[in-house]
């Protein structure tokens, strides 16, 4: 199946108040596990490669090329997305490689600079037919700091979308990146106000810290794209630890990797169904 465009996938889900799962590919095996889960659930999925993952691998092309190949072989709609890139050159490389969506993160920049640079990225991506996600109101936790107090103002969101032309907008509504517990409380009233103020799908970063019930409430209030990474990393690592503890002589990485992959694939399938209301 051809790679899916994020805007085309997210727009009808927004209208139906249904969530779109977006999961970070740190290793190629993650991508395969997430795609298999999406196929079992019969749901579209976003496979994300973050700027942090690129730094880990030392380059974008190897992990990107493999992820794109996986996505093209899928029987469901798959978007391949560059996540949290504050490097415009990296965004350009992702476009050259064939990504169907990119996130430019200028949230730490002064407002006017963020607006201008994001608009430039949008023009560059739209010339290739590629969707752009941006962030307004910095979501806490990116540098080891958990700050769920950040909030996006609906009027600022409306201005940002109008002046940049972004296709999706990540907003700060009470979640925080890299949380290993699921106790974050989202401001669903604010989500609804922002959703009314803009005409593009909203994105929730830091979803790993939100309970199942909180996620359902957020989607019903107006969230569409739901980013999950740390929650799955925690499940994967726990399963690997159990496998190694059960067999101290285990040395074949395929044998201890497999339980972790099975665990996160099952969880992604569950989450995709949950976001869809089933």
CORLINRA-V128794 format. One record per residue. N is the residue number from 1. RES is the residue in one small letter. PHI is phi in whole degrees, 0 to 359 (999 if undefined). PSI is psi in whole degrees, 0 to 359 (none if undefined). NEAR is the number of other ideal C-beta (glycine too) atoms within 10 Angstrom. Layout:
BEGIN
n = <N,N>
res = <RES,RES>
phi = <PHI,PHI>
psi = <PSI,PSI>
near = <NEAR,NEAR>
END
This chain:
BEGIN
n = <1,2,3,4,5,6,7,8,9,10,11,12,13,14,15,16,17,18,19,20,21,22,23,24,25,26,27,28,29,30,31,32,33,34,35,36,37,38,39,40,41,42,43,44,45,46,47,48,49,50,51,52,53,54,55,56,57,58,59,60,61,62,63,64,65,66,67,68,69,70,71,72,73,74,75,76,77,78,79,80,81,82,83,84,85,86,87,88,89,90,91,92,93,94,95,96,97,98,99,100,101,102,103,104,105,106,107,108,109,110,111,112,113,114,115,116,117,118,119,120,121,122,123,124,125,126,127,128,129,130,131,132,133,134,135,136,137,138,139,140,141,142,143,144,145,146,147,148,149,150,151,152,153,154,155,156,157,158,159,160,161,162,163,164,165,166,167,168,169,170,171,172,173,174,175,176,177,178,179,180,181,182,183,184,185,186,187,188,189,190,191,192,193,194,195,196,197,198,199,200,201,202,203,204,205,206,207,208,209,210,211,212,213,214,215,216,217,218,219,220,221,222,223,224,225,226,227,228,229,230,231,232,233,234,235,236,237,238,239,240,241,242,243,244,245,246,247,248,249,250,251,252,253,254,255,256,257,258,259,260,261,262,263,264,265,266,267,268,269,270,271,272,273,274,275,276,277,278>
res = <x,x,x,x,x,x,x,x,x,x,x,x,x,x,x,x,x,x,x,x,x,x,x,x,x,x,x,x,x,x,x,x,x,x,x,x,x,x,x,x,x,x,x,x,x,x,x,x,x,x,x,x,x,x,x,x,x,x,x,x,x,x,x,x,x,x,x,x,x,x,x,x,x,x,x,x,x,x,x,x,x,x,x,x,x,x,x,x,x,x,x,x,x,x,x,x,x,x,x,x,x,x,x,x,x,x,x,x,x,x,x,x,x,x,x,x,x,x,x,x,x,x,x,x,x,x,x,x,x,x,x,x,x,x,x,x,x,x,x,x,x,x,x,x,x,x,x,x,x,x,x,x,x,x,x,x,x,x,x,x,x,x,x,x,x,x,x,x,x,x,x,x,x,x,x,x,x,x,x,x,x,x,x,x,x,x,x,x,x,x,x,x,x,x,x,x,x,x,x,x,x,x,x,x,x,x,x,x,x,x,x,x,x,x,x,x,x,x,x,x,x,x,x,x,x,x,x,x,x,x,x,x,x,x,x,x,x,x,x,x,x,x,x,x,x,x,x,x,x,x,x,x,x,x,x,x,x,x,x,x,x,x,x,x,x,x,x,x,x,x,x,x,x,x,x,x,x,x>
phi = <999,299,300,267,274,298,298,296,283,283,302,293,292,300,297,269,52,240,272,245,285,231,233,277,269,269,238,306,300,300,301,296,294,291,294,298,296,297,293,295,280,67,237,291,211,248,263,250,245,270,299,296,294,298,297,298,279,89,190,278,304,298,291,292,299,293,294,298,296,301,297,292,268,284,260,237,290,232,258,253,234,273,253,50,262,256,255,298,296,291,300,298,295,299,297,297,282,112,300,258,199,222,247,262,252,254,296,272,279,304,308,295,291,298,300,293,291,297,298,296,296,300,299,295,288,296,295,258,75,249,283,232,252,222,237,229,89,304,284,294,97,288,239,80,250,265,230,285,281,297,221,265,278,303,294,296,297,297,295,300,296,295,274,255,78,297,265,218,228,274,231,264,223,123,266,214,296,66,286,257,240,245,251,293,250,273,270,292,295,293,304,297,293,293,299,287,275,237,249,236,298,265,239,253,266,75,291,300,270,249,291,304,294,295,293,298,295,294,295,295,280,141,283,237,273,244,272,226,220,302,304,287,299,296,296,301,295,299,293,295,300,297,296,289,292,288,220,299,271,291,234,284,299,296,282,266,289,303,300,295,295,298,293,286,294,295,290,296,301,297,295,300,293,294,297,276,86,237>
psi = <139,152,143,148,135,318,316,326,318,327,309,330,322,314,327,3,50,142,150,116,133,121,139,127,105,318,155,321,329,315,316,320,319,319,319,321,317,321,320,321,343,35,151,160,153,122,119,135,116,162,326,321,323,317,321,316,342,354,155,318,314,308,326,314,318,318,319,321,318,313,321,341,0,156,1,171,126,128,134,120,135,123,138,53,120,6,110,327,324,322,315,320,319,320,318,327,340,16,146,4,146,149,119,123,95,23,338,354,158,149,310,323,321,315,312,314,321,318,322,317,318,314,318,316,318,332,339,1,29,139,154,130,144,169,136,123,90,123,133,166,358,336,39,7,119,109,86,3,346,141,143,130,131,321,320,322,317,318,316,313,317,321,339,332,20,155,334,152,122,133,157,116,19,355,170,139,152,23,137,359,163,51,9,139,117,150,88,331,319,320,314,321,318,318,325,334,339,161,24,157,144,151,136,115,157,26,341,335,7,138,165,314,322,323,317,318,322,318,317,332,340,1,146,297,124,110,128,128,297,320,317,323,321,316,315,310,321,319,321,317,318,317,318,323,325,334,86,342,359,124,342,112,332,327,331,342,322,313,323,317,319,320,316,330,319,321,321,318,316,316,318,318,321,316,332,357,19,none>
near = <11,10,18,22,17,30,19,14,22,29,17,13,19,21,10,12,14,18,27,28,25,28,29,23,27,20,16,16,18,27,26,18,25,31,24,18,24,25,15,15,21,12,23,23,26,29,26,28,27,20,19,15,22,22,11,11,16,8,10,21,13,12,21,23,13,17,26,20,12,20,26,13,11,19,10,18,20,28,25,27,28,30,26,23,24,17,13,14,8,17,24,16,18,27,19,12,16,15,28,27,28,26,30,28,24,22,21,12,15,9,12,9,11,20,19,14,17,24,18,14,24,21,12,17,25,13,9,13,10,24,26,26,29,28,27,26,18,19,27,22,21,21,8,7,10,16,13,21,9,17,15,26,17,18,11,16,21,16,16,25,19,12,14,24,17,25,23,26,26,25,29,26,29,23,28,22,23,17,21,10,11,16,10,20,13,23,19,18,10,19,24,16,18,28,22,11,18,21,11,21,25,25,25,27,30,27,29,23,25,26,14,12,10,20,22,16,15,26,26,15,20,22,30,27,30,24,27,25,24,18,21,23,18,16,16,24,13,13,19,18,13,14,17,15,9,10,11,7,5,12,9,8,9,8,12,18,16,15,18,23,20,14,20,25,22,15,19,27,21,13,23,25,16,18,26,18,12,9>
END
